[in-house]
């Protein structure tokens, strides 16, 4: 199977079986999504979704959050991984949005990565989810799954994987493809024991055809 055929198979499968894929983070507006994505670094969406309601109740807007103190915000996110850094990032992010962007969450990658706690992956998530921009966020799930299936080849970094994926996925599908791949990695193509027998991508998957099928 050529790479072009592999991409076509995988994208057709996801379009058929998960046409409405979206983030599992709970949010009502770009501000809430940005907070949730910052908190989600090396933390589960489930834990983040348990944590954000109390934050948004106390700080409903980015302006409110910009006036938060570390001592007031930290207790609300202490169950999240790296709570010290993330508390500082959230307050710093909110202050910069208010001071530099007039209280509006910016929607370009170049602007977003200026904010504390926001790297390229987070910026890609925000722009693709909020504005359906053709940006591919590559987290650990996407990096692993894309390589296993064979969508990427010798990509040593998330950015290298991002470039390969964007090059091969139709522009209008990129904002969904991130969710397709991440959800597949979260529930089927899990890290240690991928559930290959229940996976519909077996015909196109390099890992399955090399590792699993040959062992039978």
Secondary structure, DSSP 4 states (H G I P E B T S, - for coil): --HHHHHHHHHHHHHHH-TT----S--SSHHHHHHHHHHTTTS-HHHHHHHHHHHHHH--SHHHHHT--HHHHHHHHTTSTTHHHHHHHHHHHHHHHHHHSTT----SHHHHTTSTT--HHHHHHHHHHHH--S-----HHHHHHHHHHTSSSS--SHHHHHHHHHHHS-GGGHHHHHHHHHHHHHHTS-SSS--GGG-TTGGG-HHIIIIIGGG-
